[in-house]
Amino acid sequence: MTTSAVGCSYTTPWDTTRGEGSDLRAMMSPVATFEFILILLVATLGLEVLARVTRLPPTAALIIGGIALAFTPGLPAFSLDPDFILVLFLPPLLIHGAYSTAWTAFVRDLPSILALAIGAVAFTTLAVGLATHWLVPSLPWAACFTLGAVVSPPDAVAAKALLTRVRLPMRLAVLLEGESLLNDAAGLVLYRFAVAATLSGNFSATEAGLAFGGLAFGGIAVGVGIGLVWVQLLRLLKDVHLTIAATFVLPWAAYVGGEAAHVSGVIATVVAGLILGWHQHTVFTAGVRLRTTATWHVMIYLLEAFVFVLIGLSFRGVAERLGSAHEEVLFLVGPVTGIVAAVVLSRFAWVFGVYGFKHITGRLLRTTWAPLSPAAATTLAWSGMRGVVTLAIAIALPDAVPGRDLILASAFAVILVTNLLQGTTLGPLIRLLSLQADPDSDAAHLSRAQAHSHIVHVQLKEAEKLTHANDGKIVYSRMLKYAPHPSALDSEFSNISLDCANNHSMDRRDLLAVIAVGRAEALRLHRSGRIRDEILQEIEYEFDLQELSADVAHK
């Protein structure tokens, strides 16, 4: 079995075609597989409810629940196929994160994001490789760095789950989200070259660097091409259901297209999602955007939940593989503990090293660059949870790789510790560090109230044109009396769509024209850098609801 995602041939450790472990895992029929998936779905919903009742982070509850399910009598044993896991879960989760990314902040902080997504991943690979060789001197250097590459990329799913539970300063949230979008590509490339070096005994840093550049720039090119084609396709589709279906196809089209072109499918997917996110304001109608957003939220919720349950389920396979020799398990405890510590500490070393260096050089060069505060840097360093990519590529390791059992055990231990320890303590840590969300406004951006007031006044000017009859007489005066009071105007526009149901002079066509002017002004403010991405999204959501209300009232 070969996977383009990791770039090597392998046999899964619990594949039923192997002699080893074949008596442990019998192939399930399609019906049995579907029934098992339904069981997992019900269990996932129950675990989410349990997490809310016990105030346990959902990721921790889902992983622990998955481990419990793995050893539940009567339930079938579950076998992970790394190919299937990566191609099923990774593209939609990546593109959803890219679609909702704050574009302007992402571009502004791209150097810092790349320092995390590439620099931190490479540094972790190096640090863990050195620590592994120190802990297990008999293990070849290439295998040590293979382990480092396996555990190097923080997980996009875990980062997304984190950002939905806590409120962080905007810049910190952008760094975490941007890192999670790009670091999988760096980790997979490093993994591929490390495995190749382990099996062949040859490694060239120059060749690896050139190959990574080719994969990255090729992925960008494929992502731009597919993203722009999809934007034009979505403009042509008039049916809401076809439009939603087309958005579901895009992540896999970009990912598979990138892999088929022998470039980074991860980067192609992210770039396609960024392009769709940038054009969403002009491509989607109000009804399409609201329905698409709601549908995607449900799908992403289920995919994220399934990922963490599957991580827990995979523990049975790891235990079965390692549990046959107690002496070997005891031998692995010390090195695995050291490797987990190396993963956590290397991220702290990189984050504080990079931002400390930037702070010092900034003071010497008198730049206006604002470094992260110690509290923000601590939060960033403590947010390196690992997940599905680490698990999948660990399982994908060829049997011929020396120390395969150590790598598999270490990967699972890193996933458990980073999610159950860091994931559960991150909220209290943020409260302890007194991290606050960004202020509503600053010198460069309008606040929410300022943006609303400005847009309402622009809408008022348009409404004044539409409320005069041909003879100059005002035929719709209700809104005009609020002109001296912007706050009243704001509430007036929130309820104006109800007038359509009462046959006021301003009919649906005029109301939609006023809403369209407001949309255009909000988009102009955003494109000129006057308002942040999140404020544009809030205003656009309000306009979507107003337009939908007008449509309902008109029927």
C-alpha positions as CSV (number, residue, x, y, z in Angstrom):
1,M,0.0,0.0,0.0
2,T,1.4,3.4,-1.0
3,T,0.5,6.8,0.1
4,S,1.3,10.0,-1.7
5,A,0.8,11.9,1.5
6,V,3.9,10.5,3.2
7,G,5.7,9.4,0.1
8,C,6.7,5.9,1.0
9,S,5.4,2.3,0.7
10,Y,4.3,0.7,3.9
11,T,2.1,-1.9,5.4
12,T,-0.2,-0.8,8.3
13,P,0.8,-2.4,11.5
14,W,-2.5,-4.1,11.9
15,D,-3.3,-4.9,8.3
16,T,-5.1,-8.3,8.1
17,T,-2.9,-9.3,5.2
18,R,0.1,-9.5,7.5
19,G,1.0,-12.6,9.3
20,E,1.6,-10.6,12.5
21,G,-1.6,-9.5,14.1
22,S,-3.8,-11.0,11.5
23,D,-5.6,-13.1,14.1
24,L,-6.3,-10.0,16.1
25,R,-8.3,-8.0,13.5
26,A,-10.9,-9.6,11.2
27,M,-12.2,-7.6,8.3
28,M,-15.6,-6.2,9.0
29,S,-18.4,-6.4,6.4
30,P,-19.6,-3.1,4.9
31,V,-22.8,-3.4,7.0
32,A,-20.8,-4.0,10.2
33,T,-18.5,-1.1,9.4
34,F,-21.5,1.2,9.0
35,E,-23.0,0.0,12.2
36,F,-19.7,0.6,14.0
37,I,-19.6,4.1,12.6
38,L,-23.1,4.7,14.0
39,I,-22.0,3.5,17.4
40,L,-19.1,5.9,17.2
41,L,-21.4,8.8,16.3
42,V,-23.7,8.1,19.2
43,A,-20.7,7.7,21.5
44,T,-19.3,11.0,20.2
45,L,-22.5,12.9,21.0
46,G,-22.6,11.3,24.5
47,L,-19.0,12.2,25.2
48,E,-19.6,15.8,24.1
49,V,-22.5,16.0,26.6
50,L,-20.3,14.4,29.3
51,A,-17.6,16.9,28.6
52,R,-20.0,19.8,29.1
53,V,-21.4,18.4,32.3
54,T,-18.0,17.6,33.8
55,R,-16.4,20.8,32.4
56,L,-13.7,18.6,30.8
57,P,-12.2,19.9,27.5
58,P,-14.0,18.0,24.6
59,T,-10.7,16.9,23.1
60,A,-9.7,15.1,26.3
61,A,-13.1,13.6,26.8
62,L,-13.2,12.3,23.3
63,I,-9.7,10.7,23.5
64,I,-10.4,9.1,26.8
65,G,-13.8,7.9,25.6
66,G,-12.1,6.4,22.5
67,I,-9.7,4.5,24.6
68,A,-12.6,3.2,26.7
69,L,-14.4,2.1,23.6
70,A,-11.3,0.4,22.2
71,F,-11.4,-2.1,25.1
72,T,-15.2,-2.4,25.4
73,P,-16.2,-6.1,25.2
74,G,-18.3,-6.9,22.1
75,L,-17.2,-4.0,20.0
76,P,-15.1,-4.9,17.0
77,A,-11.4,-4.1,16.9
78,F,-10.7,-1.0,14.8
79,S,-7.9,-0.8,12.2
80,L,-6.5,2.6,11.0
81,D,-5.6,3.0,7.4
82,P,-3.2,6.1,7.3
83,D,-4.0,6.8,3.6
84,F,-7.7,6.9,4.3
85,I,-7.4,8.9,7.6
86,L,-5.3,11.6,6.0
87,V,-7.3,12.0,2.8
88,L,-10.7,11.9,4.6
89,F,-10.0,14.3,7.5
90,L,-7.2,16.6,6.6
91,P,-8.5,18.4,3.5
92,P,-11.9,19.6,4.9
93,L,-10.4,20.6,8.2
94,L,-7.6,22.5,6.5
95,I,-9.8,24.3,4.0
96,H,-12.3,25.3,6.7
97,G,-9.5,26.9,8.8
98,A,-8.2,28.7,5.7
99,Y,-11.6,29.9,4.6
100,S,-12.2,31.5,8.0
101,T,-8.7,32.9,8.4
102,A,-8.3,36.6,9.0
103,W,-6.7,37.4,5.6
104,T,-5.1,40.8,6.4
105,A,-3.7,39.6,9.7
106,F,-2.4,36.4,8.1
107,V,-0.5,38.2,5.5
108,R,0.9,40.8,8.0
109,D,2.2,38.0,10.3
110,L,3.2,35.6,7.6
111,P,7.0,35.8,8.5
112,S,6.1,34.8,12.1
113,I,3.7,32.1,10.9
114,L,6.4,30.6,8.7
115,A,8.9,30.8,11.6
116,L,6.5,28.5,13.5
117,A,5.2,26.4,10.7
118,I,8.7,25.6,9.2
119,G,11.2,26.8,11.7
120,A,9.6,25.3,14.8
121,V,8.9,22.0,13.0
122,A,12.5,21.7,11.8
123,F,13.9,22.7,15.2
124,T,11.6,20.1,16.9
125,T,12.8,17.4,14.5
126,L,16.4,18.3,15.3
127,A,16.0,18.5,19.0
128,V,13.9,15.3,19.4
129,G,16.4,13.5,17.1
130,L,19.3,14.6,19.3
131,A,17.5,13.7,22.5
132,T,16.5,10.3,21.1
133,H,20.0,9.4,20.1
134,W,21.2,10.5,23.6
135,L,18.5,8.3,25.2
136,V,18.9,5.3,22.8
137,P,22.5,5.5,21.5
138,S,22.1,2.2,19.5
139,L,19.3,3.8,17.3
140,P,20.7,5.1,14.0
141,W,20.7,8.9,13.5
142,A,18.3,8.7,10.6
143,A,15.7,6.8,12.6
144,C,16.1,9.3,15.5
145,F,15.3,12.2,13.1
146,T,12.4,10.1,11.7
147,L,10.9,10.1,15.2
148,G,11.5,13.8,15.4
149,A,9.7,14.4,12.1
150,V,6.8,12.2,13.2
151,V,6.1,14.3,16.4
152,S,7.1,17.7,15.0
153,P,3.9,19.2,13.5
154,P,1.3,20.5,15.9
155,D,-2.2,19.5,14.9
156,A,-4.6,21.6,12.9
157,V,-7.7,19.9,14.5
158,A,-6.4,20.5,18.0
159,A,-5.6,24.1,17.3
160,K,-9.0,24.7,15.8
161,A,-10.7,23.1,18.9
162,L,-8.5,25.3,21.1
163,L,-9.5,28.5,19.4
164,T,-13.2,27.8,19.7
165,R,-12.9,27.4,23.5
166,V,-10.8,30.4,24.5
167,R,-10.5,34.0,23.6
168,L,-7.0,35.1,22.7
169,P,-5.5,38.3,21.5
170,M,-6.0,38.6,17.7
171,R,-2.3,38.3,16.8
172,L,-1.8,35.2,19.0
173,A,-4.9,33.5,17.5
174,V,-3.7,34.3,13.9
175,L,-0.3,32.8,14.7
176,L,-1.8,29.6,16.1
177,E,-4.2,29.2,13.2
178,G,-1.7,30.1,10.5
179,E,0.8,27.7,12.0
180,S,-1.7,24.9,12.0
181,L,-2.5,25.4,8.3
182,L,1.1,25.2,7.1
183,N,3.1,23.0,9.5
184,D,1.7,19.7,8.3
185,A,3.4,20.3,4.9
186,A,6.7,20.8,6.6
187,G,6.3,17.8,8.9
188,L,5.3,15.5,6.0
189,V,8.3,16.5,3.9
190,L,10.7,16.1,6.7
191,Y,9.2,12.7,7.5
192,R,9.5,11.6,3.9
193,F,13.2,12.4,3.7
194,A,13.9,11.0,7.1
195,V,12.4,7.7,6.2
196,A,14.2,7.6,2.9
197,A,17.5,8.3,4.7
198,T,16.8,5.6,7.2
199,L,16.1,3.0,4.6
200,S,18.8,4.0,2.1
201,G,21.4,5.5,4.3
202,N,21.7,8.6,2.1
203,F,20.6,12.1,2.9
204,S,21.3,15.5,1.3
205,A,20.3,18.7,3.1
206,T,20.5,20.6,-0.2
207,E,18.3,18.1,-2.0
208,A,15.8,18.2,0.9
209,G,15.7,22.0,0.8
210,L,15.2,22.1,-2.9
211,A,12.5,19.5,-2.8
212,F,10.6,21.3,-0.1
213,G,10.8,24.5,-2.1
214,G,9.5,22.7,-5.2
215,L,6.7,21.0,-3.2
216,A,5.7,24.3,-1.6
217,F,5.7,26.5,-4.7
218,G,4.1,23.8,-6.7
219,G,1.4,23.5,-4.0
220,I,0.8,27.2,-4.1
221,A,0.5,27.2,-7.9
222,V,-2.0,24.3,-7.9
223,G,-4.0,25.8,-5.0
224,V,-4.2,29.2,-6.8
225,G,-5.3,27.5,-10.1
226,I,-8.0,25.3,-8.5
227,G,-9.2,28.0,-6.1
228,L,-9.7,30.5,-8.9
229,V,-11.4,27.9,-11.1
230,W,-13.7,27.1,-8.2
231,V,-14.6,30.7,-7.6
232,Q,-15.7,31.1,-11.2
233,L,-17.6,27.8,-11.0
234,L,-19.5,29.0,-7.9
235,R,-20.4,32.3,-9.7
236,L,-22.1,30.2,-12.4
237,L,-24.1,27.9,-10.1
238,K,-27.5,29.4,-9.2
239,D,-28.8,26.6,-7.1
240,V,-28.0,26.7,-3.4
241,H,-27.7,23.0,-3.1
242,L,-25.3,22.7,-6.0
243,T,-23.2,25.6,-4.5
244,I,-23.0,23.9,-1.1
245,A,-22.1,20.6,-2.8
246,A,-19.3,22.3,-4.8
247,T,-17.8,23.8,-1.6
248,F,-17.6,20.2,-0.2
249,V,-15.8,19.0,-3.3
250,L,-13.2,21.8,-3.3
251,P,-11.0,20.5,-0.4
252,W,-10.5,17.1,-1.9
253,A,-10.1,18.5,-5.4
254,A,-7.2,20.7,-4.2
255,Y,-5.6,18.0,-2.0
256,V,-5.8,15.2,-4.5
257,G,-4.9,17.5,-7.3
258,G,-1.8,18.6,-5.5
259,E,-0.8,15.1,-4.7
260,A,-1.4,14.0,-8.3
261,A,0.9,16.8,-9.5
262,H,3.5,15.6,-7.0
263,V,3.5,18.8,-5.0
264,S,2.2,19.5,-1.5
265,G,-1.5,18.7,-1.3
266,V,-1.7,20.4,2.1
267,I,-0.4,23.7,0.8
268,A,-2.7,23.4,-2.3
269,T,-5.7,22.9,0.0
270,V,-4.8,25.8,2.2
271,V,-4.2,28.2,-0.7
272,A,-7.5,27.2,-2.3
273,G,-9.3,27.8,1.0
274,L,-7.7,31.2,1.4
275,I,-8.8,32.2,-2.1
276,L,-12.3,31.1,-1.5
277,G,-12.4,32.9,1.8
278,W,-11.2,36.2,0.1
279,H,-13.9,36.0,-2.6
280,Q,-16.7,34.6,-0.5
281,H,-18.2,38.1,0.1
282,T,-18.8,38.6,-3.7
283,V,-19.4,34.9,-4.7
284,F,-22.1,33.9,-2.2
285,T,-25.6,35.3,-1.8
286,A,-26.9,35.8,1.7
287,G,-29.0,32.6,1.7
288,V,-26.1,30.5,0.3
289,R,-23.6,31.9,2.8
290,L,-25.9,31.3,5.8
291,R,-26.8,27.7,4.7
292,T,-23.2,26.9,3.7
293,T,-21.8,28.1,7.0
294,A,-24.4,26.1,9.0
295,T,-23.8,23.0,7.0
296,W,-20.0,23.2,7.2
297,H,-20.1,23.8,11.0
298,V,-22.0,20.6,11.5
299,M,-19.6,18.6,9.2
300,I,-16.5,20.1,10.8
301,Y,-17.9,19.4,14.3
302,L,-18.4,15.7,13.4
303,L,-15.0,15.3,11.7
304,E,-13.1,16.9,14.6
305,A,-14.9,14.8,17.1
306,F,-14.3,11.6,15.1
307,V,-10.6,12.4,14.8
308,F,-10.1,12.5,18.6
309,V,-12.3,9.4,19.1
310,L,-10.2,7.5,16.5
311,I,-7.0,8.6,18.3
312,G,-8.4,7.0,21.4
313,L,-9.4,3.8,19.5
314,S,-6.0,3.4,18.1
315,F,-4.6,2.9,21.6
316,R,-5.7,-0.8,21.5
317,G,-3.6,-1.5,18.4
318,V,-0.6,0.2,20.0
319,A,-1.1,-1.8,23.2
320,E,-1.4,-5.1,21.4
321,R,1.7,-4.4,19.4
322,L,3.8,-3.4,22.4
323,G,2.2,-5.5,25.1
324,S,3.6,-8.9,24.0
325,A,7.0,-8.3,25.6
326,H,6.9,-6.7,29.1
327,E,10.6,-6.2,29.2
328,E,10.4,-4.2,25.9
329,V,7.6,-2.1,27.3
330,L,9.6,-1.3,30.4
331,F,12.6,-0.4,28.3
332,L,10.5,2.0,26.3
333,V,9.2,3.9,29.4
334,G,12.3,5.9,30.0
335,P,13.1,7.0,26.4
336,V,9.4,7.8,25.7
337,T,9.2,10.0,28.7
338,G,12.4,11.8,27.6
339,I,11.1,12.2,24.1
340,V,7.8,13.7,25.3
341,A,9.8,16.2,27.4
342,A,12.0,17.0,24.4
343,V,8.9,17.8,22.3
344,V,7.4,20.2,24.8
345,L,10.7,21.9,25.8
346,S,11.9,22.3,22.2
347,R,8.8,24.4,21.4
348,F,9.4,26.6,24.4
349,A,13.0,27.0,23.4
350,W,12.1,27.9,19.8
351,V,9.3,30.4,20.7
352,F,11.2,32.2,23.4
353,G,14.5,32.1,21.4
354,V,12.9,33.5,18.2
355,Y,10.9,36.2,19.9
356,G,13.7,37.1,22.3
357,F,16.0,37.5,19.3
358,K,13.4,39.7,17.5
359,H,12.9,41.8,20.7
360,I,16.6,42.4,21.1
361,T,17.2,43.2,17.4
362,G,14.1,45.4,17.4
363,R,15.5,47.5,20.2
364,L,18.9,47.8,18.6
365,L,17.5,48.7,15.2
366,R,14.8,50.9,16.7
367,T,12.1,49.1,14.6
368,T,8.4,49.5,15.3
369,W,7.8,45.7,15.4
370,A,5.9,44.8,18.5
371,P,7.1,41.4,20.0
372,L,4.9,39.0,21.8
373,S,4.6,39.6,25.6
374,P,6.1,36.8,27.8
375,A,2.5,35.8,28.7
376,A,1.6,35.5,25.0
377,A,4.8,33.6,24.2
378,T,4.1,31.2,27.0
379,T,0.6,30.5,25.7
380,L,1.9,30.0,22.2
381,A,4.6,27.6,23.5
382,W,2.1,25.6,25.5
383,S,-0.3,25.3,22.6
384,G,1.6,22.6,20.7
385,M,-0.9,19.7,20.7
386,R,-0.3,16.8,18.3
387,G,-3.0,14.8,16.6
388,V,-4.1,13.0,13.5
389,V,-1.1,13.7,11.3
390,T,1.4,12.4,13.9
391,L,-0.7,9.3,14.4
392,A,-1.2,8.6,10.7
393,I,2.5,8.9,9.7
394,A,3.6,6.9,12.7
395,I,1.4,4.0,11.7
396,A,2.6,4.4,8.1
397,L,6.2,3.6,9.1
398,P,7.7,0.7,7.1
399,D,8.5,-2.3,9.2
400,A,12.1,-2.0,8.1
401,V,12.6,1.2,10.0
402,P,14.8,0.6,13.1
403,G,13.1,1.4,16.4
404,R,9.6,1.3,14.8
405,D,8.0,0.3,18.1
406,L,9.8,3.2,20.0
407,I,8.6,5.6,17.3
408,L,5.0,4.4,17.5
409,A,4.9,4.4,21.3
410,S,6.5,7.9,21.5
411,A,4.0,9.3,18.9
412,F,1.0,8.0,20.8
413,A,2.5,9.2,24.2
414,V,3.1,12.7,22.7
415,I,-0.5,12.9,21.4
416,L,-1.9,11.8,24.8
417,V,0.3,14.1,26.9
418,T,-0.1,17.2,24.7
419,N,-3.9,16.9,24.5
420,L,-4.7,15.6,27.9
421,L,-2.2,17.8,29.8
422,Q,-1.7,20.9,27.7
423,G,-5.2,20.9,26.3
424,T,-6.8,20.7,29.7
425,T,-4.6,23.2,31.4
426,L,-4.4,25.8,28.6
427,G,-7.6,27.6,29.7
428,P,-6.5,28.0,33.3
429,L,-3.1,29.1,32.1
430,I,-4.6,31.8,30.0
431,R,-6.6,33.0,33.0
432,L,-3.6,32.8,35.2
433,L,-1.5,34.9,32.7
434,S,-4.4,37.4,32.5
435,L,-4.3,37.4,28.7
436,Q,-6.9,39.7,27.3
437,A,-8.5,39.9,23.9
438,D,-7.5,42.9,21.7
439,P,-9.3,46.2,22.3
440,D,-12.2,47.0,20.1
441,S,-10.3,49.6,18.2
442,D,-6.9,51.1,17.6
443,A,-5.3,53.8,15.7
444,A,-5.4,51.9,12.4
445,H,-8.9,50.4,12.6
446,L,-12.4,51.5,13.2
447,S,-14.2,50.1,16.2
448,R,-17.4,48.1,15.8
449,A,-19.5,51.1,16.8
450,Q,-17.6,53.4,14.4
451,A,-17.9,51.0,11.5
452,H,-21.6,50.5,12.1
453,S,-22.2,54.2,12.4
454,H,-20.3,54.9,9.2
455,I,-22.1,52.2,7.2
456,V,-25.5,53.3,8.4
457,H,-24.9,56.8,7.3
458,V,-23.9,55.6,3.9
459,Q,-27.1,53.5,3.8
460,L,-29.1,56.6,4.9
461,K,-27.9,58.6,1.9
462,E,-29.0,55.7,-0.4
463,A,-32.3,55.5,1.4
464,E,-32.9,59.2,0.9
465,K,-32.6,58.8,-2.8
466,L,-35.1,56.0,-2.8
467,T,-37.7,57.6,-0.5
468,H,-38.4,60.6,-2.7
469,A,-41.1,60.4,-5.3
470,N,-40.7,61.9,-8.8
471,D,-42.1,65.2,-7.6
472,G,-39.6,65.4,-4.8
473,K,-42.0,64.5,-2.0
474,I,-40.8,62.2,0.7
475,V,-42.9,59.0,0.6
476,Y,-41.0,57.1,3.3
477,S,-40.1,59.3,6.3
478,R,-39.8,56.8,9.2
479,M,-36.1,56.3,8.9
480,L,-35.2,59.8,8.2
481,K,-36.3,61.1,11.6
482,Y,-33.5,59.0,13.1
483,A,-30.8,60.9,11.2
484,P,-29.4,62.9,14.2
485,H,-29.0,59.6,16.2
486,P,-26.7,57.0,14.7
487,S,-27.4,54.5,17.4
488,A,-31.1,54.7,16.6
489,L,-30.3,54.4,13.0
490,D,-28.4,51.2,13.7
491,S,-31.4,49.6,15.5
492,E,-33.7,50.9,12.8
493,F,-31.8,49.1,10.1
494,S,-31.8,46.0,12.2
495,N,-35.7,45.9,12.1
496,I,-36.3,47.7,8.8
497,S,-36.9,44.4,6.9
498,L,-40.1,44.0,8.9
499,D,-41.6,46.9,7.1
500,C,-41.9,44.8,3.9
501,A,-44.6,42.8,5.7
502,N,-46.6,45.9,6.5
503,N,-46.6,47.3,2.9
504,H,-44.5,50.4,3.7
505,S,-43.4,52.5,0.8
506,M,-39.9,51.2,0.8
507,D,-40.5,47.8,-0.9
508,R,-38.2,44.8,-1.0
509,R,-36.3,46.0,-4.0
510,D,-35.4,49.3,-2.3
511,L,-34.5,47.6,0.9
512,L,-32.2,45.2,-0.8
513,A,-30.6,48.1,-2.6
514,V,-29.9,49.8,0.7
515,I,-28.4,46.5,2.1
516,A,-26.3,46.1,-1.0
517,V,-24.8,49.6,-0.5
518,G,-24.0,48.7,3.1
519,R,-22.3,45.5,2.0
520,A,-20.2,47.3,-0.6
521,E,-19.1,49.9,2.0
522,A,-18.2,47.3,4.5
523,L,-16.2,45.5,2.0
524,R,-14.5,48.7,0.9
525,L,-13.5,49.5,4.5
526,H,-12.1,46.0,4.9
527,R,-10.1,46.0,1.6
528,S,-8.7,49.4,2.5
529,G,-7.6,48.2,5.9
530,R,-10.0,50.3,7.9
531,I,-11.8,47.4,9.7
532,R,-10.7,44.0,10.8
533,D,-11.8,40.7,9.3
534,E,-13.9,39.7,12.3
535,I,-15.8,43.0,12.1
536,L,-16.5,42.5,8.4
537,Q,-17.8,39.0,9.2
538,E,-20.1,40.4,11.9
539,I,-21.5,43.1,9.7
540,E,-21.9,40.8,6.8
541,Y,-23.8,38.3,9.0
542,E,-26.2,41.0,10.1
543,F,-26.8,42.0,6.4
544,D,-27.4,38.3,5.5
545,L,-30.0,38.1,8.2
546,Q,-31.7,41.3,7.1
547,E,-31.8,40.2,3.5
548,L,-33.2,36.8,4.5
549,S,-35.8,38.5,6.6
550,A,-36.8,40.7,3.6
551,D,-37.1,37.6,1.5
552,V,-39.3,35.8,4.1
553,A,-41.5,38.9,4.6
554,H,-41.9,39.2,0.8
555,K,-43.3,35.7,0.4
